[in-house]
Each structure stands twice: as structure tokens, then as C-alpha cells.
Amino acid sequence: QAHVYGTASDALTARCAELGLPLHTFEWTPAMDAAGLAHGALYVIRPDGYLALADADANPDTLAKYFESRGLSP
């Protein structure tokens, strides 16, 4: 699954849908900043809870390349 703390772009939302990757967005709060999360960044969480990808730019192409380079399909 993918998380964005803040607002996800339309392009990222579309790419997650294309990949079949559930995207969860959370309204930004000061507590998220205190926890070290980046506003608007993309975080991909593996099924075992491991953080697989953190992309401060939340770039849809980076997300696609992550899966392609590993031969993965969500």
C-alpha cells in the first residue's frame, strides 16, 4: 500500500490505480512533522510493514520504476 501524508497529486493517484496499489492519504497534522514524516511525500509500505520506498517528491515515475526494477506487481 502507499501512503501520502498531505495531498496526493492526480498523477500519483492515477499511477497507483494503474498499478493496482491502494493509496491512502492522510490530512497533514503537526504531529506528522514531529514524527519525521515529510509533507506530501510518498511512502510505500510492504505487506510485512517494512517501508519499501520513501519519495519526498511523490513522483509517479519513481513509483513505477521501483516496481519495474524489481519485477513486482502490487
C-alpha contacts under 8 A as a table, 3 or more apart, distances in Angstrom:
res1	aa1	res2	aa2	distance
1	Q	21	L	5.74
1	Q	22	P	4.94
1	Q	23	L	6.05
1	Q	24	H	7.53
1	Q	44	V	5.81
1	Q	45	I	5.35
1	Q	46	R	6.69
1	Q	47	P	7.62
2	A	16	C	7.98
2	A	21	L	6.84
2	A	22	P	6.09
2	A	23	L	4.69
2	A	24	H	6.08
2	A	42	L	6.82
2	A	43	Y	5.58
2	A	44	V	4.34
2	A	45	I	6.00
3	H	23	L	5.83
3	H	24	H	4.85
3	H	25	T	5.74
3	H	26	F	7.64
3	H	42	L	5.89
3	H	43	Y	5.09
3	H	44	V	6.32
3	H	45	I	7.59
4	V	7	T	6.68
4	V	8	A	6.13
4	V	23	L	7.63
4	V	24	H	6.42
4	V	25	T	4.81
4	V	26	F	6.36
4	V	39	H	7.90
4	V	40	G	5.74
4	V	41	A	5.74
4	V	42	L	5.03
4	V	43	Y	6.42
5	Y	25	T	5.81
5	Y	26	F	4.82
5	Y	27	E	6.17
5	Y	28	W	5.55
5	Y	32	M	7.72
5	Y	37	L	7.61
5	Y	38	A	7.38
5	Y	39	H	5.78
5	Y	40	G	5.45
5	Y	41	A	6.68
5	Y	42	L	7.75
6	G	25	T	6.56
6	G	26	F	5.74
6	G	27	E	5.08
6	G	28	W	4.65
6	G	39	H	5.69
6	G	40	G	4.82
6	G	41	A	7.91
7	T	25	T	6.67
7	T	26	F	7.61
7	T	27	E	7.32
7	T	40	G	5.78
8	A	12	L	6.36
8	A	13	T	6.50
8	A	25	T	6.84
8	A	40	G	6.55
8	A	58	A	7.81
9	S	12	L	5.22
9	S	13	T	6.22
10	D	13	T	5.03
10	D	14	A	6.08
11	A	14	A	5.12
11	A	15	R	6.16
11	A	60	P	6.48
12	L	15	R	5.04
12	L	16	C	6.15
12	L	58	A	7.10
12	L	59	N	6.82
12	L	60	P	4.87
13	T	16	C	5.28
13	T	17	A	6.30
13	T	23	L	7.09
14	A	17	A	5.06
14	A	18	E	6.18
15	R	18	E	4.96
15	R	19	L	6.19
15	R	60	P	5.95
15	R	64	A	7.57
16	C	19	L	5.08
16	C	20	G	5.97
16	C	21	L	4.91
16	C	22	P	6.67
16	C	23	L	6.48
16	C	60	P	7.95
17	A	20	G	4.94
17	A	21	L	6.10
17	A	22	P	7.32
18	E	21	L	7.70
19	L	64	A	7.88
19	L	73	S	7.06
19	L	74	P	6.50
20	G	74	P	6.14
21	L	74	P	5.71
28	W	32	M	6.80
28	W	39	H	6.94
29	T	32	M	5.51
29	T	33	D	7.11
30	P	33	D	5.18
30	P	34	A	6.34
31	A	34	A	4.90
31	A	35	A	6.13
32	M	35	A	4.99
32	M	36	G	6.48
32	M	37	L	5.50
32	M	38	A	7.79
33	D	36	G	5.19
33	D	37	L	5.40
33	D	38	A	6.65
33	D	39	H	7.44
34	A	37	L	7.52
37	L	41	A	7.82
38	A	41	A	5.43
38	A	56	A	6.58
40	G	56	A	7.14
40	G	57	D	7.56
40	G	58	A	6.94
41	A	54	A	7.12
41	A	55	D	5.66
41	A	56	A	4.24
41	A	57	D	5.84
41	A	58	A	5.08
42	L	53	L	7.67
42	L	54	A	5.69
42	L	55	D	5.07
42	L	56	A	6.28
42	L	57	D	7.27
42	L	58	A	4.64
42	L	59	N	7.89
43	Y	51	L	7.00
43	Y	52	A	7.55
43	Y	53	L	5.61
43	Y	54	A	4.55
43	Y	55	D	6.51
44	V	51	L	6.07
44	V	52	A	5.45
44	V	53	L	4.97
44	V	54	A	6.53
45	I	48	D	7.96
45	I	49	G	5.80
45	I	50	Y	5.80
45	I	51	L	4.76
45	I	52	A	5.61
45	I	53	L	7.28
46	R	49	G	5.28
46	R	50	Y	5.27
46	R	51	L	6.27
46	R	52	A	5.97
47	P	50	Y	7.37
51	L	54	A	7.32
53	L	66	Y	7.91
55	D	58	A	5.20
55	D	59	N	7.08
55	D	62	T	7.77
58	A	62	T	7.76
58	A	63	L	7.92
59	N	62	T	5.30
59	N	63	L	6.58
60	P	63	L	5.10
60	P	64	A	6.35
61	D	64	A	5.05
61	D	65	K	6.06
62	T	65	K	5.08
62	T	66	Y	6.10
63	L	66	Y	5.15
63	L	67	F	6.71
64	A	67	F	5.43
64	A	68	E	6.12
65	K	68	E	4.92
65	K	69	S	5.75
66	Y	69	S	5.49
66	Y	70	R	6.59
67	F	70	R	5.36
67	F	71	G	6.03
67	F	72	L	4.91
67	F	73	S	6.48
68	E	71	G	5.03
68	E	72	L	6.23
69	S	72	L	7.77
